[in-house]
Amino acid sequence: MADIQGSYDDLFTAVPTALAGLLDSGDVGGSVAVFVDGEPVVDVWGGFADAARGVPWQRDTIVNVWSVTKTMTALCALVLADRGELDPDAPVARYWPEFAVAGKESVLVRHVLSHTAGLPDWDGPVSEIYDWPAATARLAAQAPQWEPGSAAGYHSLTQGFLVGEVVRRITGRSPGEFFADEIAGPLGADFRMGLPAEHDHRVALTVPPPSRDEDYTAGAAHSVADRPATNPAPAAPTPSTAAPASPSTPVTPTAIRLRDGNSVAWRRAQIPAASGFGNARSVALVQSAMACGGSVRGVRLLSQTGCDRAWEEQFSGEDLRLGMPISWGLGYGRFGGTYGWGGWGGSTVMIEPEARMVVAYVTNQMREPAKDTRGLDIVMAAYDGLKGLQADG
């Protein structure tokens, strides 16, 4: 069995065993954390930080978690909403006046948080996503592909710029700076959007699926790369009865390659939908605020009411980009009694408010999305431990 480092409560033995099983089956490396009441009951890691399997995964190894980053950006917006500085029902243009062109006057903040804004595709060059003013100016000029709010289509890359620019207009700080100052800093969480060079030596670069290379892409418009197959089986959402308006001229999306995500430019840039770097411990710690009524380890980020906003269903039905039924809250996917999201390549966060539990799994090993159930395996192992914990309580 693979050597697993770290610590865990004996009731949660199934979790490190599940991680060891993934490494034994060929994965390069990864880490898992389970927090209950804001404290770790599992904090383990194993495998290697490099494809050549020469550098062991360490306690402080960090990795690109891809779209798990969206939950961090959503939390920034929810904190501002809780403070009364951001109104989710306000037009985006209230905060970002240049956005009110090309039919986007009716796009609300909640639309961009719930993937219903009609701007799902990045149609510019990859190089432009590293340039915040250029990226946001492109999106400000773009026309929606459907009537905002009438349909959902996963905004895999664009959501971070849309939410992030609203955060920047309100606070005067980039989303990465706001996150560092107001969330990660107070909590002592080792998670960053926009990674300084001094942390490069800790990064485990992402490894493509077997038989793939670094030209492996996140797919075209209907990619299932971020399909949340890593969550517990959700209750089937009720299909939406709202028919999308006639779409505008379709956008040809730009494919993001694995080599882009492994580049120095990607690490330095703030791409708040997809370029967050951390480990399972930091992901679980931050999102424990959402599981524990807004307060974790004596730090209050937002109120219980502010947390509850994430639960508010904004859309239920077929997602035009994911090609599957989904229920969207404010910045999070809703799955039965849980919410969270997964990232391209397998990283996952799941929040269980009733049990005040968060499960986080991060990895540098990609698998083909349609066959990737690793996050689900980890989550279900955590539930085994939770049952024991509740029985003891």
Protein Blocks (a to p, Z undefined) as FASTA:
>chain_A
ZZdeddddfklmmmmmmmmmmmmnopabdcddddeehiafbdcdedjfbfklpaccdfkl
ccdekjmmmmmmmmmmmmmmmnopacfkbcfklmmmmlmgghimmpcfklmmnopnopab
ccbdfklmmmmklmmmmmmmpccfbdehiaccddfklmmmmmmmmmmmmnopafklmmmm
mmmmmnopacdehiafklmmmpccddddehiafkbcebifklcklocklbccdddddddf
bdcdddddddddddddfklmmpmklmmpccfklmcccdfklmmmmmmmmmnoopaghiaf
bdfklmmmmmpcfbgcddfklopacdddehiacehjbccdddehiiacdddfknopacdd
ddfbdcdfklmcklmmmmmmmmmmmmmmmmmZZ
